Amino acid sequence: MVKLRKFRGYLAQKENIEKIISPPYDVCSIKEAREETGDNDMYYYHVNKPAIDLPDDCTMEDVANKGRENLEAFIEKGYLVRDDEERIYIYSQQLGDHLQFGVMALASIDDYDTGKIKKHEHTLPEVELERTNLCDTQCANAGPVFYSFREQEEIVQKISGISQQDHYAQVTTKDGVVHTLWKCSQEDSDWIVESFKDVDSLYIADGHHRSAAAYNVGKRRRERELAAGHEVTGEESFNFFMTVIFPANQTKILPYNRLLNTLNDMTEEEFLEKIKKNFDVEEMKGDDHSAKEAGHISMYLGETWYDMQLKPELFRDEVSLNLDYTVLTDFLFKEIMGIENIKKDGRVEFVGGGRGIEYLVKRCSEDCKAAFVMFPIRMDDLFAVADANEIMPPKSTWFEPKLRSGFVVNVFEKELGLL
């Protein structure tokens, strides 16, 4: 049983949605965000990535305070407009032929705490703390978290029916994604909340740090209320956080490929021979060099493409250990290259999203020695890992398209002094 809640969102001003909504905070550096924002004082990075408005030596506290100041300014200037009632929203994204519809609602920190909201990644303490302080000081969920669930036909049909109605707003961002938002009626909102009580679990697809931060804020505020002698019912606004929940069969995961910029003084022939100890290797023919299916990895080495498969006797019991990304890390990067931590070792570079195989080949002609093309993780694999309380390998899921921030914001109105 999953607990969802309606909320009164603060919506991007209709006339200026294209100027307001921004990508998530974590897809670019502060420098890149400053460049993208330019002189647009409406751009939501001011709220969701407020370090763009501060010196590079600013503190975490400075960032949180600036985030609150900017959020209050967005509301005061009318860039974010308070909805007329609490409700559920439907948020769709279309990129080319791919179309996905999500339920935008508040999820419960209690579900996060008890494991009904399932995780598949570790968080970085510093990033989690920065997001926690920002959320706590802002009194808001500045950006939604991308969740998924095992689709239920009745819920999917209800979403489809709502999407046939007039939308609140629609905008095409410069990356070609069409974003559409619907405001659900009270009847439909209540039906969705009730129907999700029959859903066993939600799964974090993209947004582990935001989820952890929301939980931390709820826990902090509960403790502060109790310390002040106030009753805590569990229904306070800080006990919930903003999510967009997509049916699993509508989500799209792109491959997260790898580049290797050295062979550790080995020749290409020596490197290939070492690989053959753990992998069955076959030269690829034809023009399609993508990974054939799960269990296959394509490697570009010395202007030649190879298909690699782990030798059957090396498979292990844990679900996560048999994923292609873990196999490549353990049996090639660690064993052959001596790379213990691929996230911190500069010899490995991650290439996510839609950059394509051509980019990998180009890099191998410039500054890299080998490229590895992965087969995209399947949602069933992600669910299996999360259900087993295991952890996905680093940099293994690239969800596309990305949710936009600033379309709808969940504000703790009482705490921000708006009530």
N, C-alpha and C positions, 0 to 999 in steps of 0.2 A: 504493500500500500504506500503510494507516494503522495506526499502532501504538497499541493500547489495552492497559491493564493492569488486573488485578483489584486491589482494595484492601480492607483491613479498616477499615470505616467506624466512626465514632463516631456512634451513632444517637440521635435524640431519645428520651428516656424515654417509653415507651408511654403510661403513665398521664397524662402531662402534655404530650403533643404540642401540643395546642391552645394551651397557655400558652407554649410554647417557640418554635416556628417563627415566623419573621418575614419580611417582604418583603425584597427585596434592599436593600443599603445605599444605593443611589443613586436611590431613588424619592421621597425626601423630605428635607427639611432637618434639621439637628441639632435645632432647636427642635421641629419636628413629631415627630421620633423620640422626643424626651423626653416629649412629651405622650402619644404613643401607648403608650409603655412604662409610664408611670405608676409605680406601686410594685411592678410585677411583676419580681422579681429573676430569674425564669427566662427572660424574653424575650430572644431571641437578638440583638437590637440591642446588648446589653451586650458581645457578642463581635464582631459584625460592624460595629458603628458605635460603638466605645467612647468616642468623644468626648462621648456623652451623659452620661457619668459624670465629666466633667472641666470645669473652668472654660472660658469662651469664649476665654481668651487662652492656652490650652495649646499646646504645641509638637507637631510631628509625632512627635518621639521620645516625648513623654508619651502620645500616642494609641496608639502601637505597644506600649509597655510595659503600658499599661492593658489593651489587647486580649489580650496574653498572660496577664496576671494573671486576667482574667475567664474566658478559655478554661480555664485550669488549675482555676479554681473550679468551672466547669460540670462538668468531668470528676470532680473530687473529690466534689462534692455529688450526683453521679449523674444530673444533668440530661442528660448525654451518656453513652451506654453503649457500651462497646467490643464490637463484633461478635465472634463466636467464631471466624471465619476470613475470609480474603480471598475476595472474590467480586465479581460484577457485580450491580447493582441495576436494577430497572425502576421508573421514576417516571412516573405518569400524572397528568394534570390534566383535569378536566371543568368547563366553564363553559357552562351551558345545554345546547345540542345539540352543542357542540364538545368533542371528546375527542382528546387526544394522548398517545402513549406514547413515553417516551424511555429510552435506555440510559444509565445512570449508571455511568461508568467513569473511569479516569485516562487523559488524553491526554499525548502526549510533547512536551517542549519542543523536541526535535530536529525534530519535524514542524512545529512553529511556525516554527522557524528556517529550514527549507528550503522553506517555502511550501506544504506539504501541508495545513496549516491556513490557510485563506484569510481575508483581512481585507477590510473595505469601508469602514472609518472611520479617521480619524486619532485619536490619543489626546491628551489634555491633559497636558503634562509634570508639572504639579503633582499632578494626581489620580493619575497613573501612579506617581509617586514615593511618594505617601502609601500607596497600596495595596501597593506593593513593600515598603516598610518594615514595614507591618503584617504581611504574609504572612511575611516573613523573621523578624521578632521573635516572632511567634506560633508559628512552626514548623507552619503549617497552611494549608490552603485553606479559609477560613472560609465561602465561598459558592461554589456551582457556577456554571459558565459555560454559557450556552445556545448549543448548536451545532446544526447541521443537516447532512443529507447527502442526496444523491440516492438515494431509497429503493431498496432491493433486496428483491424479493419474499420471498426466503427469510428474510432478517433480520426483516422485518415479521411474517411468519408465526410465527417463533420467539417474538418478543415477545408476539404475540397468544396463543400457547399458554401462556406463562408467566403471563400476566394472568388465565388461567382458574383458576389455583391460588390457594390461600389467601394473602392478603396479610399483610405484617408489620404495617401500620398504615394507617388511613384517617382523614382529618379534613376537615371542611368549614370553611374560614376565613370570616371575616365578610363578605368580598367575594363569597361564594357559590361559590367554587371548591372542588371536591372533589379533594383531593390523596391519592394512594394510592401506597404503596411495597411492592414485592416484593423478597425476597431470593432471588437465583438459586442454584440448586444448582451444585456444582462442574462437573458435566457441561455444564450450560447456560452457565455462565460461560466455560468454556474454548471452547465452540462459538462464542460471540459474539466473543471475542477473535480467534479464527482467521478468522471470517467477515469481520471488518472489515479484514483484510489484503487483501481484494478490493475495498475501497472506495478510490477514488483520492484523494479529498479530503474534509476536513471544512470547514464554513463557519461562521464566527462569526456568530451571529444577534444575540445580546445579551450583551455582556461583553468589549468590546475592552480596557478598562482592566484587568480581572481577568486576561485572557489575557496581556497584556503584563507585568503584575506577576509572574505565575507564571514566565514566561520569564526575567525579570530576576533573580528569586530563584534559579532554577536556575543561571543563569550566575554569579551572585555566589558561590554555594556551591561550584560547581566550581572557581572561581578560588581560593577560600580553601583547599579541599582540596589542590589542586595546589601552592599556595604552602607548605603545611605538609608537603609531601613525600609525600602520600598518593596512592594510585592511585585513579583515577576510572574506573568501568566503564561508566557511562551507565545503570545500573540502580538507582542510589541513589534514595531517595524524592523528593528535591528535583528530579529530572529529569522528574517527572510532576505533573499537576494535575487537579483534579476537574471533570468536565463532565457535562452531560446532553445527549444527542445524539438529536434528533428527526428522523424522516423528513420530507422537505420537504413532502409532500402533506398532512401533519397539522398543520403550523404555521399560525398565524393572525396576520396582520398587519392592524392597524387603521389608518385614515387618520390622518395627523399634520397637522391643519389649521392655518391661519394667520389671524391678526387683524392689521389695520393700524389704528393709532390716529390717523393724520393723513393728509391728502391734500396736504400741503405747500402749503397756501393755495389749492389748486385747487378749483373747484366740482366737484360730482359730474359734471356734463356735460363739463367740460374733462378730467377724469380719464378718463372713458369714451372720449372721442375719442382721447386719447393711447394708450390700450390698443388701440384698433382699428388702430393702425399695425402692430402685430406679431401680433395675434390676430383670428381670425374670431369675432365676438361675436353671440350670438343670445339674445333674451329667452326664459326658460324658462317653460313653461306647466305647469299641474298642481301637485300637492302634493309630488312627490318631487324634492327639490333636491340629492340626492347626485350626485357626479360619475358620469356615465353609464358610462364605461369608461376605460382608460388612454388618454391623449391629450386627455382632457376635464377641465377645471377649472370648478367652479361658483363664481360670485362673487355675494355679496350686497352691494348698493350702493344706497343711497337707497330702502330697502324693496322693492327689485326684485331678482329672481334672474336671472343671466345664465349661459349656457354659453359657455366660452371654449376655443378650439383654436388652437394656434400655426399661423401661416401655413406651408404646406408648404415654401416656398423657404427657410425659416429653420432647417430641421433640419440637424444637424451629424453628423459621422462617429462620434465617440466615443459608446459606449453610455450612459455616465453623463450626458452633456450633453443627451440627448434625453428623460431622465426628466422627468415633469411638475414635480417639485419644483425641478429645475435650471432648467427653462424659465421657471417663475414667478419664480424668483430673478433670472435673467439679463435677461429681457425685460420685467419689470415692476418688481420691487423695485430693481434696479440702474439700469436705463435710465431709468425714469420717475421713481422716487423718490430716486435717488442713494444708495441703501443699499448699501454695499460689503461689509459683514459682518453678515449677518442674525442671527448668534448674539449679537453684541455691541451691535447697534443697537436702542435701546429702542422704535423705532417699530413693530417686528414682534413679535408674541407667538405662541408655539406652543401649540396645544391638542391634546394627544394622547389616545389611548385612547377611552373610550366616552362622553365628555361630550355628544356629539350636536350636531346642527344647531341645536336649540332654544337651546342655550347660546350659540352664535355670534350668533344673532339678538338674544338678550337683551343681549349685550355691545355690539352695534352700536346698541342703543337707549340705552346708558348712556355708554360712554367710548371707543368705537371707531367708525371710519368705514367700514370694509369688512371682509368675511370671505371666505376662500377655502377651499372644500371640495375635498379632494384624493381621488383614487382610490387605494386602498391599493397600495403596492408589491407586486409579485408575487415569489415566491421565485425564479422563473426570471430576473427582472431583477437581483435581488441576486446570484445566482450568476454571471450574465454580467458584471456589474461587477467582482466579485471575481476571476473568471477572467482578465479583461483587466487586472488590477492597477490598476484605477481606484478612485475613491473615491465613495461615495454622497454625495448632498447632505446638509447638516446637517439633523437632526431630520426624517428621512423614514421611519423604521421604528419602529413602536410594536407590539411583540409582546405578545400577551395570550393566556392569562394569564401572569403573572410567576412564575418559579420561587421557591419559598420557601427561605430559608436556615435552617440548623440542623436540617433533617430528617436529613441525613447530612453528616458533616464528615470531611475527609481530614487526618489528623494525621501529622506527621513524628515518629513515636514516639521514635525513638532520639535525635533532636536535642532533643526536649522533655523528655528524661530519663524516659520512661515504660517503657523497656526496660532 
